[in-house]
């Protein structure tokens, strides 16, 4: 038989533990909350018609995925890459990585350099802004978001890799679990 004093001690320990855990969370809000942020981004227009065809294809594919909705955002990372450095051929290629992301706060938290809207979706661009691919407009938009403390890689979403070379966008790779 369990004594009443033991039950009282067990109950009071539960209460004390709850109070301690509650106090820790309450005294350190950054532990579990996100920071309020804002950013002002220029609206971009793209100058390469192939990019429009590629985005149409990407969005059509994404619409088949279970996570798809009209608020899905896309990131478009533009990078210059040196190839054949060992052969003293310093020709620069531009690599474009398109990624679907379901949380606009994650995309904005990565400090994009601009945005555009395409088929109801925001597309955020970062990396090198090539005049061959994009032009900044005079319009700027302010975005409010909650910057996550920790950004976790969610591999449910698709990634598309293209190479831009001599005015052409060349498909290189697609990574997805959605088929």
C-alpha positions in Angstrom: 0.0 0.0 0.0 1.3 3.4 -1.0 1.5 6.0 1.8 -0.3 9.3 1.5 2.9 11.2 2.1 4.6 9.5 -0.9 1.6 10.4 -3.1 1.8 14.0 -1.9 5.5 14.2 -2.6 5.0 12.7 -6.1 2.2 15.2 -6.9 4.2 18.2 -5.5 7.2 17.1 -7.6 5.1 17.2 -10.7 3.9 20.7 -9.9 7.4 21.9 -9.2 8.7 20.4 -12.4 5.9 22.0 -14.4 6.6 25.4 -12.8 10.3 25.2 -13.5 9.8 24.2 -17.1 7.2 26.8 -17.6 9.5 29.5 -16.1 12.4 28.5 -18.4 10.2 28.8 -21.5 8.6 32.0 -20.3 11.9 33.7 -19.4 13.5 32.8 -22.7 11.0 33.5 -25.5 13.6 33.2 -28.3 13.9 29.5 -27.4 10.5 28.7 -28.9 9.4 31.8 -30.8 10.4 33.5 -34.0 11.7 37.0 -34.5 9.5 39.5 -36.3 11.3 40.9 -39.3 10.7 43.0 -42.4 12.5 43.4 -45.6 12.0 45.6 -48.7 12.7 43.9 -52.0 12.7 45.2 -55.6 10.3 43.5 -58.0 12.2 41.9 -60.8 11.3 41.1 -64.4 13.0 38.3 -66.2 14.3 38.9 -69.7 14.9 35.3 -70.8 11.8 33.7 -72.3 13.2 30.2 -71.5 12.8 31.0 -67.8 9.0 31.4 -68.3 8.8 28.0 -69.9 10.8 26.4 -67.1 8.7 28.0 -64.4 5.5 26.7 -66.2 7.0 23.2 -66.2 8.1 23.4 -62.6 4.7 24.6 -61.4 2.8 22.0 -63.5 5.0 19.3 -61.9 4.6 20.7 -58.3 0.8 20.8 -58.7 0.8 17.0 -58.7 2.6 16.9 -55.3 0.6 16.4 -52.1 2.1 19.5 -50.5 1.2 21.9 -53.3 -1.1 24.9 -52.7 -1.4 28.4 -54.1 0.8 29.8 -51.3 3.8 27.6 -52.2 6.8 29.9 -52.9 9.9 29.3 -55.0 13.4 30.3 -54.5 15.6 30.9 -57.5 19.3 30.9 -56.6 21.6 32.3 -59.4 25.3 31.6 -59.0 28.3 32.0 -61.3 30.5 28.9 -61.3 34.0 28.6 -62.8 34.5 25.4 -64.7 37.7 23.8 -66.1 39.9 25.8 -63.8 42.6 23.1 -64.0 42.6 23.4 -67.8 43.1 27.2 -67.6 39.6 27.7 -69.2 38.0 30.4 -67.0 34.7 30.5 -68.8 32.0 31.4 -66.3 28.7 29.5 -66.4 25.7 30.6 -64.5 23.9 27.9 -62.5 20.3 28.3 -61.4 18.7 26.3 -58.6 14.9 26.5 -58.3 13.5 25.2 -55.1 9.9 24.9 -53.9 9.3 26.0 -50.2 6.0 26.0 -48.3 6.9 28.7 -45.8 7.5 32.3 -47.1 9.3 33.1 -43.8 12.0 30.6 -44.6 12.5 32.0 -48.0 12.6 35.6 -46.8 14.9 34.6 -43.9 17.5 33.7 -46.5 17.9 37.4 -47.5 16.8 37.4 -51.2 17.8 40.2 -53.5 14.5 40.5 -55.3 11.2 38.9 -56.2 8.6 38.5 -58.8 5.2 36.9 -58.9 4.5 34.1 -61.4 1.3 32.2 -61.8 0.0 33.2 -58.3 3.4 32.2 -56.7 6.1 34.4 -55.2 9.5 33.6 -56.6 12.4 35.0 -54.5 15.7 35.4 -56.1 19.1 35.5 -54.5 22.7 35.2 -55.6 24.1 37.1 -58.6 21.6 39.2 -60.5 22.7 38.9 -64.1 21.3 41.6 -66.5 20.9 38.8 -69.0 18.3 37.1 -66.7 16.7 39.9 -64.6 16.0 43.6 -64.5 15.0 45.5 -61.3 11.8 47.5 -61.6 11.1 50.8 -59.8 8.6 49.0 -57.6 9.7 47.8 -54.1 7.5 45.7 -51.8 7.8 45.4 -48.0 7.4 41.9 -46.7 6.7 41.1 -43.0 7.6 37.7 -41.7 8.8 35.8 -38.7 12.4 34.8 -39.1 12.9 31.2 -37.9 15.6 30.7 -35.3 16.5 27.4 -36.9 16.0 26.5 -40.6 15.6 22.8 -41.1 16.0 21.2 -44.5 12.8 19.7 -45.6 13.5 17.2 -48.4 9.8 16.7 -49.4 10.1 19.7 -51.8 11.6 19.7 -55.3 14.8 21.2 -56.6 15.6 21.9 -60.2 19.1 22.7 -61.5 19.7 24.5 -64.7 22.9 25.8 -66.4 22.7 29.1 -68.3 25.2 29.2 -71.1 25.3 31.4 -74.2 21.7 32.5 -73.8 20.3 29.0 -73.2 19.0 27.4 -70.0 20.0 23.8 -70.0 18.3 21.3 -67.6 20.9 19.5 -65.5 19.1 17.7 -62.6 15.9 17.4 -60.7 15.7 16.2 -57.1 12.3 15.3 -55.7 10.4 12.6 -53.7 7.2 13.7 -55.5 6.4 11.6 -58.6 
